[in-house]
């Protein structure tokens, strides 16, 4: 089985002491590639620098998360454009809207979401999207960029059947995490995945966040990492009523073609 983790926050401080080991442990269970998420100018640069040391294994994204939208300035788009020229950078993002915490004002979030979609449109690059409790505004903005929508993956999707069907109608791919393993809040997602065609699905850990809550025995470190991606795949396959090996082959094919890796 070969898997690819499309969303790994590998530069997070919780990995500082064993970053290389994290990748090796993932490889042992079939996670052969991973995409490091860029969430700000600083983290996008760090992600690229690290990924460049592991060509063909690690890749990165370049973007500004809605939490950090308030830090954007006149140089932001040009810097992202420069980063995107590197062959290790496979998508613009993580970008989008987050109305759950509103760490950046909503109007500022919308402004910089649009500008990053414009950049992706100009560069003809895939987009790594973030939508949390912002579906209405998020989908309205994305509809303004139909060509970009077809090259987008809605990362860490946690929505309902209606939202997933709407994103699919726009041409988006859907990224699913260990949220599906959460007995407290994963009910809508467990129902929604039944409506995702396997050819439009990708999988991710979003490590170190969202460690699957149904792991047995419970890990000593409460930290998600690529070695748990097969567990996430198994739960998704169960909910979709699809053979695990068949689903693994399909999502890996989707990912390679989408990101051209």
Buried (B, 14 or more C-beta within 10 A) or exposed (E): EBBBBBBBBBBBEBBEEBEEEBBEBBBEBBBBBBBBBBBBBEBBBBBBBBBBEBEEBBBBBBBBBBBBBEBBEEEBBEBBBEBBEBEBBBBBBBBBBBBEEBEBEBEBBBBBBBBBBBBBBEBEBBBBBBBBBBBEBBBEBBEEBEEBBEBBBBBBBBBBBEBBEBBBEBBBBBBBBBBBBBEEEBEBBBEBBEBBEBEBBBBBBBBBBBBBBEEEEEBEEEBBBBBBBBBBBBBBBBBBEBEBEEBBBBBBBBBEEBBEB
